[in-house]
């Protein structure tokens, strides 16, 4: 089984359960109703030998990359734009590129897992970008246009 | 003088062979920039442009099964 791009199935259910809060919203039955917060998301990289994808339920260090200047768990995702909708599609995209600076990742990797570090590291999405390595350089993952047909997450 | 941080330390850009490798996938475009010093790879930067994210399509069920 290889890595693949997918919205994690667990995330679809957890969204409906209110386990994730990618943008602040006033809701019922949360500890703070008057000052809701946004969860912290992180992005971890996985080796080509991994199997993260739709069945992934949470971040795991198994098959995560390792190397110079890469910290287990990855980097924090900039999330300044709340999820929104257009037509019948809800969508969301990180508001900035995901950047791993001056890393050496010598073993081939191909997938990033975005997960919710505030909510027990629950998985959100995996994105496969083909096998690659980095040597004393920077890996930049530029995000797609945040609209209903290009956004990183599209729930149609 | 332009220098580049590599596994061999700061190296004058003029001493390096620089090559871009472009790969296009279904939903991404990837550019790998390789710096070689005397044929040895001393730095490799990668930029992935995600062209389109992941769509999950909701399906309507039939309440009567």
Backbone of each chain as ProteinMPNN parsed JSONL, in Angstrom:
{"seq_chain_A": "XXXXXXXXXXXXXXXXXXXXXXXXXXXXXXXXXXXXXXXXXXXXXXXXXXXXXXXXXXXXXXXXXXXXXXXXXXXXXXXXXXXXXXXXXXXXXXXXXXXXXXXXXXXXXXXXXXXXXXXXXXXXXXXXXXXXXXXXXXXXXXXXXXXXXXXXXXXX", "coords_chain_A": {"N_chain_A": [[0.859, -1.196, 0.0], [0.578, 2.156, -0.882], [1.449, 5.651, -0.27], [-1.045, 8.21, -0.566], [-3.157, 10.815, -1.964], [-5.687, 12.311, -0.106], [-8.733, 13.293, 1.542], [-8.954, 12.675, 4.878], [-10.925, 10.056, 6.051], [-11.778, 9.889, 8.676], [-11.69, 12.507, 9.435], [-13.831, 13.634, 8.091], [-16.008, 12.684, 9.5], [-15.37, 13.678, 12.013], [-15.499, 16.416, 11.637], [-18.223, 16.803, 11.502], [-18.823, 16.086, 14.065], [-17.77, 18.083, 15.475], [-15.17, 18.034, 16.309], [-13.008, 19.25, 15.165], [-11.814, 22.574, 14.68], [-11.304, 24.744, 12.556], [-11.602, 27.345, 11.952], [-12.635, 30.186, 13.887], [-15.736, 29.977, 15.538], [-18.915, 30.685, 16.863], [-20.385, 28.495, 18.988], [-22.527, 25.987, 20.502], [-22.195, 24.326, 23.639], [-19.408, 24.223, 24.019], [-16.419, 24.815, 25.908], [-15.71, 27.529, 26.01], [-17.891, 29.869, 24.985], [-17.947, 32.458, 24.287], [-15.517, 33.254, 23.407], [-14.328, 31.74, 21.178], [-11.741, 29.593, 19.953], [-9.145, 29.006, 17.479], [-8.019, 25.943, 16.244], [-4.707, 24.512, 16.43], [-2.856, 23.604, 13.647], [-0.736, 21.157, 12.117], [1.944, 20.098, 9.916], [3.227, 17.208, 8.678], [5.796, 15.205, 7.184], [6.02, 12.322, 5.034], [7.656, 9.24, 4.291], [8.206, 7.625, 1.125], [7.744, 4.995, 1.439], [5.725, 4.813, 3.207], [2.237, 4.673, 4.279], [0.222, 6.537, 4.496], [-2.989, 8.035, 4.155], [-6.403, 7.998, 3.128], [-7.3, 6.347, 5.184], [-5.921, 7.099, 7.402], [-5.977, 8.148, 10.731], [-4.822, 9.728, 12.662], [-1.912, 11.711, 13.465], [1.207, 10.056, 13.2], [4.44, 8.927, 14.085], [5.465, 6.906, 12.666], [7.085, 5.953, 9.783], [7.531, 8.613, 9.231], [9.47, 11.314, 7.91], [12.96, 11.875, 8.61], [15.71, 13.905, 9.533], [18.288, 16.419, 9.088], [17.507, 19.351, 10.796], [14.799, 18.842, 10.712], [11.984, 18.5, 12.638], [10.323, 16.027, 14.516], [6.915, 15.535, 13.873], [6.624, 17.75, 12.372], [5.912, 21.005, 10.926], [4.224, 24.039, 11.987], [1.102, 24.926, 10.613], [0.059, 27.759, 8.858], [-2.865, 29.324, 9.577], [-4.985, 31.435, 8.837], [-7.269, 31.984, 7.579], [-10.591, 31.376, 7.651], [-12.635, 28.435, 7.08], [-14.879, 28.412, 4.289], [-17.736, 28.807, 2.086], [-18.885, 28.143, -1.262], [-21.385, 28.136, -3.541], [-22.434, 24.842, -3.412], [-20.228, 23.88, -2.203], [-17.999, 23.498, 0.44], [-14.97, 24.89, 1.551], [-11.416, 25.089, 2.245], [-8.164, 26.412, 2.784], [-4.763, 26.477, 3.785], [-3.363, 29.591, 4.874], [-0.877, 30.373, 4.104], [2.244, 29.381, 2.563], [3.633, 26.131, 3.284], [6.585, 25.609, 4.896], [9.765, 24.141, 5.086], [12.716, 24.782, 6.398], [16.093, 24.902, 5.39], [16.719, 22.089, 5.444], [17.865, 18.686, 5.471], [16.811, 15.981, 3.893], [17.21, 12.961, 3.175], [16.189, 10.481, 2.523], [13.781, 9.272, 0.313], [10.682, 10.986, 0.108], [7.141, 11.641, -0.09], [4.689, 12.671, 0.667], [2.548, 14.879, 2.462], [1.092, 15.174, 5.632], [-1.564, 16.833, 7.003], [-2.569, 17.786, 10.138], [-4.488, 17.989, 13.215], [-3.185, 19.418, 15.845], [-4.122, 20.404, 18.185], [-6.37, 18.95, 18.765], [-5.873, 16.199, 19.751], [-4.081, 15.342, 17.788], [-5.506, 14.629, 15.512], [-6.08, 13.406, 12.224], [-6.333, 15.243, 9.16], [-5.921, 15.69, 6.362], [-4.2, 14.283, 3.555], [-1.596, 14.872, 1.219], [-0.195, 14.057, -1.769], [2.813, 14.54, -3.466], [4.6, 13.422, -5.176], [7.697, 11.587, -5.398], [10.526, 12.812, -3.621], [13.587, 14.458, -2.553], [15.542, 16.446, -0.27], [18.399, 18.48, -0.018], [20.327, 20.098, 2.208], [18.681, 22.291, 1.872], [15.649, 24.113, 1.105], [12.333, 23.131, 1.513], [9.44, 23.974, -0.02], [6.032, 24.171, 0.175], [3.71, 25.318, -1.748], [0.488, 26.65, -1.516], [-2.699, 25.859, -3.079], [-4.972, 27.951, -5.027], [-7.402, 29.527, -3.052], [-10.295, 28.629, -3.58], [-13.518, 27.322, -4.592], [-12.953, 25.293, -6.369], [-10.287, 24.741, -6.361], [-9.181, 24.735, -3.8], [-7.396, 23.479, -0.889], [-8.816, 21.712, 0.722], [-11.831, 20.471, -0.31], [-15.145, 20.147, 0.165], [-17.571, 18.769, -1.374]], "CA_chain_A": [[0.0, 0.0, 0.0], [1.413, 3.357, -1.015], [0.847, 6.905, 0.14], [-1.959, 8.76, -1.558], [-3.791, 12.075, -1.595], [-7.079, 12.076, 0.286], [-9.253, 13.846, 2.79], [-9.042, 11.52, 5.757], [-12.318, 9.723, 6.328], [-12.066, 10.224, 10.071], [-11.895, 13.952, 9.498], [-15.187, 13.932, 7.624], [-16.905, 12.443, 10.627], [-15.009, 14.562, 13.132], [-16.027, 17.748, 11.335], [-19.639, 16.806, 11.901], [-18.878, 15.954, 15.519], [-17.219, 19.292, 16.077], [-13.856, 17.76, 16.888], [-12.058, 20.183, 14.565], [-12.275, 23.959, 14.619], [-10.282, 25.381, 11.717], [-11.854, 28.78, 12.074], [-13.41, 30.41, 15.11], [-17.174, 30.072, 15.328], [-19.653, 30.595, 18.122], [-21.159, 27.265, 18.99], [-23.101, 25.578, 21.777], [-21.576, 23.192, 24.324], [-17.953, 24.259, 24.126], [-16.05, 25.45, 27.168], [-15.842, 28.963, 25.839], [-18.823, 30.245, 23.933], [-17.788, 33.863, 23.946], [-14.208, 33.507, 22.814], [-13.873, 30.481, 20.576], [-10.38, 29.644, 19.427], [-8.831, 28.209, 16.291], [-7.081, 24.872, 16.559], [-3.386, 24.56, 15.79], [-2.64, 22.53, 12.678], [0.672, 20.927, 11.777], [2.178, 19.382, 8.663], [4.33, 16.246, 8.783], [6.166, 14.588, 5.905], [6.104, 10.863, 5.114], [8.486, 8.544, 3.319], [7.469, 6.947, 0.043], [7.415, 3.644, 1.903], [4.616, 4.919, 4.153], [0.909, 4.33, 3.762], [-0.785, 7.492, 4.948], [-4.015, 8.302, 3.151], [-7.772, 8.144, 3.627], [-7.542, 5.582, 6.41], [-5.145, 7.672, 8.502], [-6.866, 8.8, 11.694], [-4.073, 10.666, 13.508], [-0.474, 11.78, 13.225], [2.058, 9.02, 13.775], [5.829, 9.077, 13.674], [5.83, 5.762, 11.819], [7.394, 6.33, 8.396], [7.753, 10.052, 9.064], [10.837, 11.606, 7.513], [13.868, 12.386, 9.635], [16.892, 14.485, 8.92], [18.795, 17.659, 9.664], [16.585, 20.483, 10.976], [13.385, 18.444, 10.662], [11.506, 18.053, 13.943], [9.204, 15.078, 14.437], [5.632, 16.245, 13.969], [6.594, 18.732, 11.291], [5.843, 22.441, 11.202], [2.875, 24.597, 12.179], [0.449, 25.44, 9.408], [-0.554, 29.083, 9.042], [-4.306, 29.187, 9.337], [-5.586, 32.737, 9.142], [-8.487, 32.146, 6.788], [-11.564, 30.372, 8.075], [-13.35, 27.727, 6.005], [-16.031, 29.136, 3.765], [-18.463, 28.042, 1.079], [-19.297, 28.753, -2.52], [-22.326, 27.142, -4.079], [-22.648, 23.747, -2.461], [-18.918, 23.39, -1.792], [-17.254, 24.117, 1.518], [-13.551, 24.731, 1.229], [-10.428, 25.697, 3.148], [-6.762, 26.297, 2.37], [-3.846, 27.238, 4.651], [-3.223, 30.95, 4.356], [0.508, 30.612, 3.686], [2.971, 28.174, 2.169], [4.238, 25.316, 4.342], [8.007, 25.707, 4.551], [10.759, 23.45, 5.916], [13.881, 25.585, 6.034], [17.451, 24.36, 5.526], [16.642, 20.701, 5.884], [18.393, 17.618, 4.641], [15.921, 14.823, 3.977], [17.891, 12.159, 2.149], [15.366, 9.34, 2.127], [12.685, 9.802, -0.502], [9.365, 11.175, 0.722], [6.214, 12.081, -1.141], [3.35, 13.042, 1.143], [2.407, 15.682, 3.675], [-0.127, 14.977, 6.419], [-1.979, 17.975, 7.82], [-3.335, 17.239, 11.254], [-4.926, 18.94, 14.237], [-2.38, 19.137, 17.039], [-4.912, 20.783, 19.356], [-7.383, 17.916, 19.013], [-5.303, 14.84, 19.816], [-3.359, 15.041, 16.544], [-6.398, 13.989, 14.54], [-5.705, 13.626, 10.824], [-7.257, 16.029, 8.342], [-5.749, 15.52, 4.924], [-2.877, 13.953, 3.035], [-1.385, 15.374, -0.147], [0.959, 13.396, -2.366], [3.417, 15.411, -4.475], [5.643, 12.704, -5.899], [8.922, 11.312, -4.643], [11.523, 13.874, -3.647], [14.539, 14.598, -1.448], [16.071, 17.807, -0.124], [19.768, 18.478, 0.515], [20.749, 21.404, 2.736], [17.873, 23.277, 1.167], [14.327, 24.443, 1.629], [11.156, 22.549, 0.865], [8.314, 24.902, 0.045], [4.768, 23.654, -0.355], [2.815, 26.444, -2.014], [-0.906, 26.217, -1.476], [-3.497, 26.218, -4.263], [-5.911, 29.058, -4.888], [-8.457, 29.186, -2.095], [-11.661, 28.758, -4.077], [-14.278, 26.068, -4.478], [-12.48, 24.253, -7.291], [-8.844, 24.523, -6.211], [-8.764, 24.763, -2.396], [-6.748, 22.259, -0.418], [-9.927, 20.832, 1.098], [-13.117, 20.803, -0.933], [-16.206, 19.22, 0.538], [-18.616, 19.052, -2.362]], "C_chain_A": [[0.888, 1.237, 0.0], [0.702, 4.574, -0.445], [-0.087, 7.425, -0.946], [-2.524, 10.082, -1.05], [-5.241, 11.812, -1.226], [-7.459, 12.982, 1.439], [-9.521, 12.649, 3.693], [-10.499, 11.292, 6.164], [-12.706, 10.1, 7.749], [-12.369, 11.709, 10.221], [-13.318, 14.307, 9.103], [-16.189, 13.738, 8.757], [-16.633, 13.436, 11.751], [-15.445, 16.001, 12.885], [-17.47, 17.841, 11.804], [-19.806, 16.698, 13.409], [-18.344, 17.201, 16.226], [-15.853, 19.085, 16.696], [-12.781, 18.7, 16.34], [-12.672, 21.58, 14.535], [-11.221, 24.76, 13.871], [-10.448, 26.9, 11.677], [-12.703, 28.988, 13.314], [-14.885, 30.596, 14.767], [-17.859, 29.94, 16.684], [-20.572, 29.39, 18.063], [-21.696, 26.985, 20.387], [-22.285, 24.401, 22.326], [-20.061, 23.096, 24.162], [-17.617, 25.012, 25.407], [-16.211, 26.959, 27.092], [-16.778, 29.254, 24.68], [-18.57, 31.661, 23.44], [-16.47, 34.162, 23.25], [-13.639, 32.231, 22.198], [-12.503, 30.647, 19.922], [-10.256, 28.822, 18.153], [-7.799, 27.161, 16.669], [-5.742, 25.081, 15.84], [-3.208, 23.344, 14.888], [-1.148, 22.392, 12.404], [0.763, 20.098, 10.506], [3.42, 18.514, 8.795], [4.549, 15.566, 7.443], [6.375, 13.085, 6.072], [6.893, 10.272, 3.948], [7.617, 7.861, 2.269], [7.071, 5.526, 0.445], [6.249, 3.643, 2.881], [3.289, 4.558, 3.507], [-0.156, 5.286, 4.296], [-1.753, 7.808, 3.807], [-5.371, 8.386, 3.827], [-8.001, 7.435, 4.96], [-6.759, 6.108, 7.604], [-6.075, 8.428, 9.451], [-6.141, 9.839, 12.552], [-2.605, 10.664, 13.082], [0.237, 10.611, 13.902], [3.465, 9.253, 13.269], [6.292, 7.925, 12.793], [5.957, 6.203, 10.365], [7.465, 7.839, 8.169], [9.207, 10.276, 8.656], [11.672, 11.979, 8.751], [15.096, 12.937, 8.917], [17.247, 15.797, 9.586], [17.729, 18.748, 9.652], [15.114, 20.136, 10.781], [13.007, 17.912, 12.039], [10.324, 17.121, 13.766], [7.9, 15.833, 14.683], [5.506, 17.334, 12.93], [6.487, 20.165, 11.77], [4.391, 22.883, 11.366], [2.356, 25.186, 10.868], [-0.177, 26.795, 9.723], [-2.023, 29.017, 8.634], [-5.01, 30.469, 9.732], [-6.887, 32.955, 8.393], [-9.456, 31.02, 7.13], [-12.171, 29.665, 6.87], [-14.556, 28.539, 5.557], [-16.715, 28.284, 2.714], [-18.696, 28.867, -0.166], [-20.184, 27.727, -3.21], [-22.57, 26.074, -3.029], [-21.342, 23.195, -1.926], [-18.365, 24.198, -0.623], [-15.78, 23.921, 1.242], [-12.674, 25.485, 2.217], [-9.035, 25.435, 2.601], [-5.914, 27.025, 3.4], [-3.578, 28.605, 4.033], [-1.794, 31.312, 3.975], [1.138, 29.284, 3.28], [3.485, 27.442, 3.411], [5.711, 25.178, 3.977], [8.873, 24.959, 5.576], [12.113, 24.035, 5.5], [15.194, 24.886, 6.362], [17.434, 22.954, 6.124], [17.429, 19.801, 4.94], [17.55, 16.39, 4.914], [16.342, 13.893, 2.845], [17.094, 10.955, 1.684], [14.109, 9.858, 1.452], [11.362, 9.859, 0.259], [8.432, 11.729, -0.338], [4.884, 12.648, -0.641], [3.436, 13.909, 2.387], [1.067, 15.341, 4.321], [-0.401, 16.262, 7.191], [-2.897, 17.441, 8.905], [-3.563, 18.299, 12.319], [-4.202, 18.64, 15.547], [-3.112, 19.557, 18.318], [-5.861, 19.655, 19.762], [-6.776, 16.528, 18.849], [-4.621, 14.403, 18.526], [-4.217, 14.333, 15.498], [-6.014, 14.378, 13.112], [-6.772, 14.429, 10.091], [-7.138, 15.656, 6.874], [-4.337, 15.073, 4.604], [-2.79, 14.446, 1.602], [-0.092, 14.783, -0.663], [1.504, 14.26, -3.501], [4.583, 14.739, -5.194], [6.936, 12.613, -5.105], [9.938, 12.44, -4.765], [12.481, 13.755, -2.457], [14.977, 16.059, -1.401], [17.453, 17.708, 0.5], [20.17, 19.885, 0.922], [19.955, 22.542, 2.1], [16.514, 23.457, 1.821], [13.258, 23.749, 0.806], [10.0, 23.518, 1.082], [7.1, 24.253, -0.587], [3.822, 24.836, -0.517], [1.381, 25.944, -2.151], [-1.654, 26.614, -2.751], [-4.371, 27.441, -3.985], [-7.064, 28.639, -3.971], [-9.831, 29.503, -2.678], [-12.281, 27.365, -4.152], [-13.797, 24.97, -5.411], [-10.992, 23.967, -7.164], [-8.39, 24.336, -4.763], [-8.188, 23.432, -1.94], [-7.778, 21.233, 0.051], [-11.187, 21.348, 0.427], [-14.123, 19.725, -0.535], [-17.409, 19.544, -0.34], [-19.867, 18.226, -2.087]], "O_chain_A": [[1.83, 1.342, 0.786], [-0.498, 4.534, -0.17], [0.082, 7.1, -2.121], [-2.391, 10.424, 0.125], [-5.953, 11.147, -1.978], [-6.603, 13.391, 2.224], [-10.233, 11.721, 3.31], [-11.202, 12.219, 6.566], [-13.817, 10.569, 7.999], [-13.202, 12.108, 11.035], [-13.939, 15.18, 9.71], [-17.104, 14.541, 8.936], [-17.561, 13.966, 12.362], [-15.73, 16.73, 13.835], [-17.881, 18.824, 12.42], [-20.803, 17.159, 13.966], [-18.467, 17.335, 17.444], [-15.422, 19.886, 17.526], [-11.756, 18.917, 16.987], [-13.883, 21.743, 14.384], [-10.35, 25.379, 14.483], [-9.498, 27.629, 11.389], [-13.411, 28.078, 13.747], [-15.227, 31.296, 13.814], [-17.422, 29.171, 17.54], [-21.43, 29.288, 17.186], [-21.348, 27.68, 21.342], [-21.757, 23.589, 21.566], [-19.503, 21.999, 24.168], [-18.444, 25.762, 25.926], [-16.773, 27.586, 27.99], [-16.485, 28.922, 23.531], [-18.932, 32.016, 22.318], [-16.322, 35.189, 22.587], [-12.61, 31.715, 22.635], [-12.166, 31.714, 19.408], [-11.146, 28.048, 17.802], [-6.814, 27.466, 17.342], [-5.666, 25.732, 14.798], [-3.388, 22.204, 15.317], [-0.398, 23.367, 12.451], [-0.211, 19.478, 10.078], [4.525, 19.017, 8.999], [3.613, 15.374, 6.666], [6.845, 12.626, 7.114], [6.812, 10.726, 2.806], [6.446, 7.563, 2.505], [6.168, 4.935, -0.147], [5.827, 2.58, 3.337], [3.232, 4.186, 2.335], [-1.299, 4.887, 4.52], [-1.365, 7.84, 2.64], [-5.467, 8.803, 4.981], [-8.811, 7.883, 5.771], [-6.923, 5.602, 8.715], [-6.871, 9.257, 9.012], [-6.778, 10.733, 13.11], [-2.131, 9.735, 12.428], [-0.091, 10.231, 15.026], [3.66, 9.725, 12.149], [7.39, 7.966, 12.238], [5.021, 6.766, 9.798], [7.46, 8.29, 7.023], [10.081, 9.493, 9.03], [11.132, 12.348, 9.794], [15.46, 12.481, 7.834], [16.587, 16.23, 10.531], [17.125, 19.027, 8.616], [14.272, 21.03, 10.694], [13.637, 16.984, 12.546], [9.427, 17.387, 12.965], [7.807, 16.662, 15.589], [4.402, 17.793, 12.637], [6.913, 20.5, 12.875], [3.462, 22.196, 10.943], [3.082, 25.85, 10.128], [-0.86, 26.953, 10.735], [-2.36, 28.694, 7.495], [-5.564, 30.577, 10.826], [-7.535, 33.989, 8.551], [-9.156, 29.846, 6.914], [-12.218, 30.221, 5.773], [-15.17, 29.257, 6.346], [-16.307, 27.146, 2.479], [-18.704, 30.098, -0.14], [-19.774, 26.588, -3.433], [-22.88, 26.386, -1.879], [-21.334, 22.157, -1.265], [-18.273, 25.424, -0.689], [-15.384, 22.868, 0.742], [-13.124, 26.389, 2.922], [-8.762, 24.379, 2.03], [-6.305, 28.1, 3.854], [-3.567, 28.751, 2.811], [-1.53, 32.443, 3.566], [0.633, 28.211, 3.609], [3.738, 28.054, 4.449], [6.051, 24.697, 2.896], [8.716, 25.138, 6.783], [12.586, 23.805, 4.387], [15.38, 24.352, 7.455], [18.048, 22.68, 7.156], [17.627, 20.12, 3.767], [17.568, 15.831, 6.01], [15.886, 14.024, 1.709], [17.298, 10.462, 0.575], [13.452, 10.769, 1.954], [10.978, 8.917, 0.953], [8.882, 12.231, -1.369], [4.047, 13.061, -1.443], [4.287, 13.699, 3.252], [0.044, 15.233, 3.644], [0.45, 16.722, 7.952], [-3.87, 16.739, 8.631], [-2.927, 19.353, 12.327], [-4.57, 17.713, 16.268], [-2.757, 19.113, 19.41], [-6.119, 19.438, 20.946], [-7.122, 15.785, 17.93], [-4.591, 13.213, 18.212], [-3.716, 13.539, 14.702], [-5.67, 15.527, 12.836], [-7.964, 14.304, 10.372], [-8.133, 15.344, 6.22], [-3.388, 15.439, 5.297], [-3.776, 14.441, 0.866], [0.974, 14.977, -0.078], [0.757, 14.667, -4.391], [5.449, 15.413, -5.752], [7.224, 13.454, -4.254], [10.184, 12.958, -5.854], [12.211, 13.044, -1.489], [14.804, 16.807, -2.363], [17.659, 16.94, 1.439], [20.334, 20.761, 0.073], [20.493, 23.615, 1.825], [16.274, 23.007, 2.941], [13.276, 23.774, -0.424], [9.635, 23.835, 2.214], [7.137, 23.835, -1.744], [3.213, 25.297, 0.448], [1.112, 24.945, -2.818], [-1.289, 27.582, -3.419], [-4.485, 27.896, -2.847], [-7.619, 27.548, -4.1], [-10.453, 30.505, -2.326], [-11.644, 26.366, -3.818], [-14.201, 23.817, -5.256], [-10.487, 23.04, -7.798], [-7.297, 23.819, -4.534], [-8.461, 22.388, -2.533], [-7.63, 20.036, -0.194], [-11.559, 22.511, 0.58], [-13.961, 18.549, -0.862], [-18.162, 20.479, -0.068], [-20.851, 18.333, -2.819]]}, "seq_chain_B": "XXXXXXXXXXXXXXXXXXXXXXXXXXXXXXXXXXXXXXXXXXXXXXXXXXXXXXXXXXXXXXXXX", "coords_chain_B": {"N_chain_B": [[29.582, 39.465, -4.532], [27.901, 36.473, -4.86], [26.859, 34.077, -2.629], [26.154, 30.67, -1.737], [24.56, 28.68, 0.627], [25.659, 25.518, 1.371], [26.133, 21.911, 1.687], [28.793, 21.899, 1.801], [29.445, 24.193, 3.029], [29.496, 27.823, 2.762], [29.411, 28.662, -0.577], [30.723, 30.159, -3.462], [28.485, 31.258, -5.866], [29.232, 31.231, -8.531], [30.861, 29.075, -8.79], [29.308, 26.933, -8.857], [27.339, 24.439, -10.501], [24.135, 24.84, -11.66], [20.959, 23.46, -11.818], [17.602, 23.145, -12.893], [14.941, 20.976, -12.232], [11.935, 19.94, -13.447], [8.795, 18.702, -12.577], [5.626, 17.497, -13.361], [2.629, 16.721, -11.923], [-0.628, 15.182, -11.409], [-1.978, 16.974, -9.747], [-0.132, 18.807, -8.948], [2.801, 20.883, -9.386], [6.22, 20.567, -9.54], [9.344, 21.867, -8.679], [12.68, 21.235, -8.65], [15.679, 22.475, -7.575], [18.966, 22.018, -8.229], [22.234, 22.155, -6.937], [25.528, 21.777, -7.868], [28.848, 20.975, -7.015], [31.804, 20.588, -8.495], [30.669, 18.359, -9.662], [29.468, 17.081, -7.541], [26.521, 16.752, -5.657], [25.503, 19.385, -3.72], [23.543, 20.932, -2.717], [20.006, 20.949, -2.619], [17.035, 22.29, -3.427], [13.497, 22.289, -3.098], [10.464, 23.136, -4.562], [7.079, 22.871, -4.288], [4.204, 23.334, -6.044], [1.006, 23.265, -5.239], [-1.632, 22.533, -7.202], [-4.247, 21.93, -7.087], [-6.44, 20.957, -4.546], [-7.799, 18.417, -2.428], [-10.791, 16.79, -3.091], [-13.789, 15.946, -1.509], [-16.648, 14.24, -2.131], [-19.935, 14.625, -1.215], [-22.503, 12.257, -0.84], [-25.927, 11.766, -1.52], [-28.098, 9.957, 0.504], [-30.641, 7.408, 0.425], [-33.505, 7.634, 2.151], [-35.319, 5.603, 2.352], [-33.844, 3.437, 1.94]], "CA_chain_B": [[29.759, 38.026, -4.654], [26.758, 35.717, -4.364], [27.233, 32.778, -2.072], [25.041, 29.765, -1.479], [24.836, 27.759, 1.73], [25.597, 24.129, 0.89], [26.719, 20.966, 2.638], [30.225, 22.209, 1.835], [29.56, 25.544, 3.553], [29.157, 28.872, 1.807], [30.154, 28.491, -1.822], [30.435, 31.184, -4.47], [27.531, 30.745, -6.852], [29.892, 31.062, -9.824], [31.553, 27.779, -8.79], [28.301, 25.867, -8.817], [26.46, 24.156, -11.635], [22.763, 24.897, -11.155], [19.995, 22.866, -12.75], [16.225, 22.981, -12.434], [14.218, 19.799, -12.713], [10.503, 20.217, -13.299], [7.919, 17.523, -12.653], [4.219, 17.89, -13.284], [1.725, 15.633, -11.566], [-2.049, 15.455, -11.624], [-2.456, 18.127, -8.983], [0.993, 19.605, -8.462], [3.968, 21.142, -10.235], [7.35, 20.535, -8.611], [10.614, 22.343, -9.239], [13.832, 20.935, -7.801], [16.874, 23.198, -8.013], [20.139, 21.293, -7.738], [23.525, 22.847, -7.004], [26.618, 20.796, -7.855], [30.214, 21.488, -6.928], [32.666, 19.55, -9.08], [29.854, 17.179, -9.932], [28.836, 16.548, -6.337], [25.329, 17.483, -5.216], [25.769, 20.03, -2.428], [22.304, 21.551, -2.238], [18.82, 20.675, -3.457], [15.812, 22.931, -2.94], [12.307, 21.807, -3.796], [9.23, 23.919, -4.422], [5.892, 22.179, -4.798], [3.013, 24.177, -6.196], [-0.222, 22.466, -5.259], [-2.527, 23.179, -8.163], [-5.625, 21.618, -6.711], [-6.444, 20.147, -3.338], [-8.496, 17.138, -2.422], [-12.234, 16.976, -2.994], [-14.617, 14.854, -1.025], [-17.995, 14.489, -2.635], [-21.005, 14.069, -0.385], [-23.529, 11.56, -1.62], [-27.224, 11.749, -0.848], [-28.626, 8.616, 0.717], [-32.081, 7.235, 0.265], [-34.03, 7.342, 3.484], [-36.069, 4.351, 2.313], [-32.901, 2.357, 1.633]], "C_chain_B": [[28.54, 37.319, -4.055], [27.229, 34.363, -3.855], [25.977, 31.969, -1.759], [25.453, 28.83, -0.348], [24.625, 26.333, 1.241], [26.14, 23.203, 1.983], [28.226, 21.181, 2.755], [30.479, 23.612, 2.396], [29.129, 26.562, 2.528], [30.044, 28.757, 0.58], [29.745, 29.602, -2.786], [29.559, 30.571, -5.563], [28.201, 30.457, -8.193], [30.621, 29.71, -9.93], [30.587, 26.606, -8.905], [27.605, 25.703, -10.164], [25.042, 24.065, -11.079], [21.814, 24.38, -12.225], [18.629, 22.808, -12.114], [15.629, 21.721, -13.049], [12.737, 20.024, -12.425], [9.708, 18.934, -13.499], [6.492, 18.0, -12.499], [3.379, 16.658, -12.993], [0.284, 16.035, -11.81], [-2.491, 16.738, -10.951], [-1.31, 18.944, -8.381], [2.003, 19.858, -9.583], [5.145, 21.291, -9.275], [8.62, 20.978, -9.326], [11.715, 22.036, -8.229], [15.039, 21.654, -8.391], [18.097, 22.542, -7.378], [21.409, 22.118, -7.958], [24.622, 21.796, -6.893], [27.965, 21.511, -7.854], [31.147, 20.376, -7.381], [31.909, 18.237, -9.244], [29.125, 16.617, -8.732], [27.64, 17.412, -5.943], [25.581, 18.058, -3.833], [24.552, 20.777, -1.888], [21.178, 21.199, -3.199], [17.609, 21.284, -2.784], [14.634, 22.4, -3.753], [11.135, 22.736, -3.5], [8.093, 23.154, -5.076], [4.762, 23.193, -4.875], [1.8, 23.259, -6.277], [-1.215, 23.182, -6.159], [-3.986, 23.018, -7.771], [-5.57, 20.722, -5.497], [-7.207, 18.854, -3.515], [-9.981, 17.391, -2.226], [-12.891, 15.728, -2.44], [-16.041, 15.163, -1.43], [-19.021, 13.826, -1.723], [-22.04, 13.399, -1.282], [-24.827, 11.556, -0.826], [-27.698, 10.32, -0.71], [-30.131, 8.592, 0.49], [-32.66, 6.801, 1.6], [-34.807, 6.035, 3.508], [-35.164, 3.16, 2.0], [-33.005, 2.026, 0.176]], "O_chain_B": [[28.192, 37.536, -2.894], [27.904, 33.612, -4.558], [24.895, 32.516, -1.547], [26.545, 28.262, -0.36], [23.548, 25.983, 0.758], [26.549, 23.652, 3.053], [28.856, 20.702, 3.697], [31.576, 24.154, 2.261], [28.477, 26.223, 1.54], [31.271, 28.755, 0.681], [28.567, 29.936, -2.904], [29.863, 29.508, -6.105], [27.789, 29.546, -8.911], [30.954, 29.264, -11.028], [30.993, 25.451, -9.032], [27.322, 26.673, -10.866], [24.779, 23.307, -10.145], [21.859, 24.804, -13.38], [18.497, 22.464, -10.94], [15.799, 21.449, -14.238], [12.347, 20.27, -11.284], [9.92, 18.188, -14.455], [6.182, 18.803, -11.619], [3.42, 15.675, -13.733], [0.012, 17.104, -12.355], [-3.279, 17.503, -11.508], [-1.507, 19.683, -7.416], [2.044, 19.141, -10.583], [5.073, 22.053, -8.311], [8.925, 20.523, -10.429], [11.685, 22.516, -7.096], [15.378, 21.465, -9.559], [18.244, 22.514, -6.156], [21.619, 22.696, -9.025], [24.648, 21.016, -5.941], [28.189, 22.487, -8.569], [31.262, 19.344, -6.72], [32.443, 17.156, -8.998], [28.253, 15.762, -8.883], [27.731, 18.639, -5.901], [25.843, 17.319, -2.884], [24.54, 21.202, -0.732], [21.361, 21.154, -4.416], [17.201, 20.853, -1.705], [14.764, 22.102, -4.94], [10.857, 23.071, -2.349], [8.14, 22.832, -6.263], [4.415, 23.83, -3.881], [1.601, 22.563, -7.273], [-1.59, 24.324, -5.89], [-4.834, 23.854, -8.082], [-4.736, 19.818, -5.428], [-7.254, 18.277, -4.601], [-10.385, 18.114, -1.315], [-12.589, 14.606, -2.848], [-16.574, 16.224, -1.107], [-18.977, 12.618, -1.493], [-22.397, 13.914, -2.341], [-24.824, 11.365, 0.39], [-27.704, 9.56, -1.678], [-30.786, 9.628, 0.382], [-32.34, 5.728, 2.112], [-34.944, 5.417, 4.564], [-35.63, 2.035, 1.82], [-32.3, 1.141, -0.308]]}, "name": "protein", "num_of_chains": 2, "seq": "XXXXXXXXXXXXXXXXXXXXXXXXXXXXXXXXXXXXXXXXXXXXXXXXXXXXXXXXXXXXXXXXXXXXXXXXXXXXXXXXXXXXXXXXXXXXXXXXXXXXXXXXXXXXXXXXXXXXXXXXXXXXXXXXXXXXXXXXXXXXXXXXXXXXXXXXXXXXXXXXXXXXXXXXXXXXXXXXXXXXXXXXXXXXXXXXXXXXXXXXXXXXXXXXXXXXXXXXXXXXX"}
